[in-house]
Amino acid sequence: MSRIPQQLTMGVVIGNRGFFPSYLVAEAREQAIALFARLGINTIMLDPSQTELGGVETRQDAKTCAELFRAHRDRIHGVVVLLPNFGDEKAIAETLRLSGLNVPVLVQAQEDNLDKMGLATRRDSFCGKISLCNNLRQYGIPFTLTTQHVCALTGEVFEQDLRRFEQVCRVVTSMRGVRVGAIGARPAGFNTVRYSEKLLERLGIAVETLDLSEVFTRIKTLRDDDIRVDEKRRILIDNADASGIPADKLVTMAKLFVVISEWVVANDIDTTAIQCWTSLQENLGINVCSIMSVMSGQLMPSACEVDVMGALSMFALASSNMNPASIADWNNNFGDDRDKCVLFHCGNFAASSLESPHMGTADIIGTTVGKENTCGAVHGRLKSGPLTYFRLSTDDLTGEIKAYVGQGQSVDDPLDTVGCRAVIQVPHLENLLNWICRNGFEHHVAMNHSASAEILHEAFTRYLGVSTYLHH
């Protein structure tokens, strides 16, 4: 089961300042409760019995709110700060510091109305937000801003901001403590997917390894009529049309699926990178592509060629929008159109992203190992629609983890080829490819149907400390 959280919980801080209208705090609290409930977001916030109107204004209020947050720290994925009036910037910053939380923070300030600028009704949140952000920066607390400097708590603008912030929180939560399974050795010819486990460890990411010899040994212990094997066989058949695949090949695939799945569960693995050629073809006579397709569809992405950074890229992308992510090669130009190119891989894309997915053989690898030994590749054309692409990489020369992200479109221009493929359109693609080459990134890229580039950029740059290039 995917560890990506489905429903999130937010700590909510409502700022107050005594010489501004305090009734605005109670009003904001009621509006916030209604909004978060409608969006399906759980909340942890003070109630009026704990502080005046449930707001935060004094040092004591800050301690009370921080204590509440600490009591629920394992549940809180992010903090939303609401300023219905100017607010006390120091008390809010102290709340966040004392809570010990290390989660994303969203700052919202309520807009004033021109017909309510009298002393009894004016808010001055416009100014208070600047003061709060100044204090948060002094305290070393990273934060996210709303699209507009001030906005109505009940308006569409803030609702969209809150939905985007929810996605940021989901990415940050998912990436902290993520565990990657590296199954098999990197193919000898693929220096491009080298990576640094030590740099990943700095980010709290663990890599667990499994040798293919252990996989083959475990497969030999499974009987063809094992109920676990039949269950996995049925899942594979449901994933893509397998009517052209011999029954014995499907059983072998199912056994491999059982071994991988049980190892994943036993080791709390979130995403995998597998040596997909040529050992599996030579020893088992199958491709692992369909298994990877299924796992990616279950939001437990699986990358080819032991591309650990590719697997992490897929996991981050899937966590940002809860859509299955796939990995592909930046593979071919598309005629003379310099803003279009072909993405391709033998057959590992999540089936839900494809038009008419079916299981077949991997013809390119088949030229060296025999096509009959490559059963299991998924074939299909990526559906048209919005597309986000993302890539993480470790750079040992600079001692950093880096990334790039951007958006484009999957288009339905004619393309006569096999495997998992897509024609995509990216603005200023030549500039992006130049940047990828100059900065030493790999030929693999993670992608899915979404518009999540800014979400990933915010999560990785602001909260995860990964320098991320946002392509426009």
N, C-alpha and C positions, 0 to 999 in steps of 0.2 A: 504493500500500500504506500502511495506517495506521502512523503512527509510535508509537502507543501500545504500550509494551513488553508482550509476552506473559509472558515468564518474567523474574522479578526476581532480583537478586543482593543479598544482605545482608552487610555487614561485621558480625562478631560479636565482642564484647568480653566476656570472662569475668573479673569482678573477683575479687580475692583479698586477704586480710589475714593476715599471718603467724601471729598468735596465735589464729586460728580454724582449725578442721580443714581442711587443704589438700586432703585426698582428695576433698572435695566438688567441687573444681574439675574434677578428672579425670572424676568422675561426671557433672557438668553438661555437660562437653564431649561425652561419648559420647551423652548424651540429646539434646543440641542437634543433633548430626550426624544422628541418626536422625529427629528431628522435621522438620527442614528438608528432608531428602531425601524424606520421605513426602509433604510438602506441595508438592514440586516447586520449592523455592526454592534457588538456588545460594548458597553461602556463601564468604566470605573470612575466615579466622580463623587465629590463631597455632597452631602445633603445639608439642608438648612439647620439641622440639629447639631452639626459639627462645627460650622463656621457661620458667620452672618450671611444669610441667603445662599449658602453653599459656595461662596466666592473665596478668593485668595487675595488678602490685602496686607496682612501683617506677618511678622516673623513667626508668630505662633500658628497662624493659618498655614504658612509654608510647611512647618513641621508636621502639622496634622495631615495635610494632603500628602506629603512625602511618606509618612508612615502608612497611609492607606495604599499608596502605590507600591511600597515595599512588600506589603502583605500580599499583593497580587502580581508581583513582578514576573512570575513565570507565565502569567496569562497575557500581559500587556505587550502588544506588538508596536504601538506607537502612542504618541501624546499629541493631543490637539489643544492648543491654547486659544481661548476665545476672549476677545477684548470688546465687551459691550460698551465700555467707556474707556477712559485713558488707561486705567489699570495701574497697578504698582509693579513696575518692571523688576525691582529688586526682589520682591516677594516671589514673583513667578520664577525668576532665575534660581533663587534659593530652593524652591520646591523641586525643580529638576535636578539640581545638584544633590540635595539631601536624599532624594529618592534612590540615587544610585543607578537609575535606569540608563541603558545605553541603546536607545531606540530612536527612530526618526521623530522629529517634532514639526508640527504644522502650526503656523501662526496666522490667525484670522483676526481682522479688526472690522468692527461694524461701521457702516457708512452713516454719516449724518444726513439729515433731511433739511433742506433750506428753510422750510417752514417750522423747524423745531430747533432753532439756534439760541433760544433763551436759556437762562441759567438752569431752569428746572428740567430741560429736555436735551440739551446738547451733550454730545458724547466725547468729542476730542480723541477718538480712537485713532484717527489719522496720524496724530502726533505721538500718541502712546505707543503705537506699533514701532515707530522709529526708535524710541527710547528702549523698548523691550529688546529689539534686535541688537541694539548697541550693547546691552548688558549680556545677552546670550553670547555674543562674540567675545566679550571680555572673559566670560566664564568658560570659553572653549566648548560651547554646546552647539553643534551644527543644527540647522533648522531649514525648513522648506517654507517658501512664501506662496501666497495665493496668487492667482493670475492677475487680479486687480489689487492695488494697495489696500483699498477698503472695499467691502462687499456686504450685501445683506446675508444674514445667517440663513434666511429662508429662501434665498434666491437660487436660480439655476447655476450661476457662476460658481458659487461656493460648493454646491452639490457636486459639480464636475471636478472641482479641485479636491474635494474629499475622496471621490472615487479614485482619482489619480494617486492621491496620497496613500490610499489603501493598497494600491498596487506596489508603490514604493516600499511600504512596510512589509508586504509579502515577500518581495525580493530580498530585502535585508535579512528578514527572519530566516528565510530558506537558505541563504548562502552562509550564514554563520553556523559553523559546525557541520557543514555538509560533508558526507563521506562518499568517496568515489571508489568504485571497484575497477581495478585494472586486471583484466583477464587475459593472460598470455603475454608474450613478449612483443615489443614493437617490431613490425616488419623491418627487416634489415635495411631495405632501401628507403625507409621513411625517416630520415633525420629531421625532416620538417616538423614532426610531432614530438620532438624532444621537449621536456619540460622540467621544472625544478620543484621537487617535492618540498624542499626546505622553504622556498618562497611561499608555497601554498600553506605550509604549516603556520607561517606568520599571520595568515588570514584565518587561521583556525580550521583549515580544510585538511582532512586526513585522506590518505590513499591506502587502500587495502589491496593486496595482490593475490592472484590465484594462478598457479601454473597450469597450462593446458594438460600436462601429464596427469595432474590430479583430476581434472575434468573427465579425461578419457577413462581413468580407472573407475570413477563413480558411475559413469554411464554403463560400464560392463556389469554392474551389480543390479541394474534395472531390468525387469522382465517386460516383454512386450505387452502383457495383459495387466500390468500394474495400473491401478486406478488413477494414479497421479499422471502417468504417461497418457492415458486416454483423455484426461481432463485437458492437458496441454495441447494435445492433438486437435481437440475440438476448438480450442481458442484460436489456434493457427488457421484452421479452416474457416472460422468465422471472420478472421481478420481480412483475408483476401481470397478470391476464387482460386482454389487449389485443385480443380478438377483435372488439370494436366500433370499432376505430380504423382509419381508411383507411391503406393501405400507404404512400402518399406522405408522410403525416404522420409515420409511424414512421421513415422514412428521414431526414426533416429533423431529427427528434429525435435520431437516431443521429449525424448529422453534428455537431449542437451538442454532443453528449456527447463526441465525439472531440476537438473543439477544447478544451473545458473540461478534459478529462482530460490532454491533452498539455501544456497550460499549467500545470496543477497539478503534474505530474511535473517539468517543466522548472524550476519555481520553488520546489520543496520545500514545497508548500502542504499544511497539515494539515487545514484546515477552510475552507469557503467561505461567502460571503454574496452572493446574486445578486439583481439587479434583475429580479424575476419578472414585472412588468407595468409599462406596457403596450407597451413597445417590442418585446418578443419576439413578442407577438401581432400587432402591426401590421406587423412586418418579416418574420417567419418563419411566422406563422399557427399557432403551437403554444404550449403551456405547458411550462415547464421542470420542473414538479413531479416527474415520474417519474424524471428524472435525479437530482434532489435526493434522492428516496426511495432510489434505489440507492446513492448515495454515503453517505448516513447509515447504511444497512444494512452498508456496508463499514467502519464506524467512522471515516469521513472526513466528518463531518456537514456539511450544507449548509442555511443559513437563508434565509428569504425576505426580500424587500424591502431587500436590502443591510444586514440587521441583523447587523453585525459582532459586537456584544456577545452577540447571540443565538447566533451560530455558536460563539463561545467558550464559552458556557454549555452548549451541546450537547456540545462536545468534552470539557469537564470532566466532565460527567455520564457520557458514554460511557466515559471513562477510569477512572471510579471503579468500574465494575462490568462493563465489557466487553460491555454491552448497547447496541444502537442507540438513540440519542436522537432525538427529534423536537421541533419547535417549533410552538407553537399560540398562538392568542389566548385570553386569559381572555374568553370571548365572550358567554355568556348565563347568566342565572339559571335554576335548575331548579325551576319552579313556586314553591311556598312553602317549599321545604326550604332553609334558610339555610346548611347545611353541604354543599350540593351545587351544582355549576355545570356548564356545558357548555364544553368546550375544542373549538376548531374551527380548521381552516385548509382552503384550497381543495383541497389534495391532495398534501402532501409527506411524510407520515408514513412511517417505515421500514415496508416491507411486512410484515416478520416480526412486527410489533406489532399487526397488524390481522386482523380476521376477514374472510375472503373478499375480499382486495383485488382491485380491478379498475380498469382505466384507462378514463377517460371524459373529459368536458369540464368546464370550470370555469364553472358556470352563472352565478355572481354577476358575475364579470368579463365573461362572455359578453354580459351585457345592454348593455355599452358597446362592445365590440370585435367582437361577433358570436360566437356559441357555437362556430361551425365553426372559429374561430381559436384555440380554447383546448384543443385535444386534448392530452392528456398528464397531466391531473390524476388522481391516485389517489383512489379512493373506498373507504372502509371504516370499520368501527367498531373503536375500540381495544379489544383484549382486556381482560377483567376481570382484576384482580390488584393486587398492591401497586404503588404509584406514588411516585416521587421527582420533585419539581419544583425547579428551580433557575434563578436569574437573576443575571447579572453586569451592572453598569452603571458607566459613568464619570460622575462628578459634577464638572463644571467649576467649580461654585459653591464647592465645598469642596476641590477639587483632589485627589480621592481616587477609588479604585475601590471599589465596594461591592457587596454581594450579599445575597440571601436564599435560604433553602432550607428544605424541609420534606417531609413524607411524607403520603400519603393512600391512597385506593383508587380504582381504576377499576372502576366498577360497571356492571351490565348492565340498569339501568332502561330502559324503552322510550324511544326518541328517534327521531322521524320527521324526518330531514333528510338532506342530501347531504354530499359531501366527506369529508374526514378529521375524525372527530368522536369525542368521548368524554364520558361523564358521570362526573365524579369527585366523591369525597366527601373533604373535608378538615376535620378538627376545628377548630372556631372559625374557620371560613372568613371570616366577616364581619370579625373582628379582623385577619386577614391582608390582606384587600382594603383595609381602612382604612389599614394600615401601608404597603402598596404605593402607595396614592394620596398619602399624606402625605409619603412620601420620594421621590416623583418617579420611580418606576420605569416601565418601558415596559409596553405591553399584551401583549407577547410573553412566553412562558415556555417553557423547555426542560423536557422530562419524558421519563421512560422507566420500564419495569417494573423496579423495584428497591426496596430499602430502604437508601438510601445517604446520607441526610441528614446523619447525624453524621460520616460519612467526609468529605464535602465541607466541612462546617463546620470540622473539625479541620485539613484540608489548607489551606484558604484563610485561616483566622483565625490559625493557629499558625505556618505555614511560608511562606505566600505574602504575608502582610501585608495581606490584604483583609478589612475589617470585614464580617462576615457574620451576618445575623440568622437564628437557628434557630427556626422556628415550631413550636410544640407544639399 
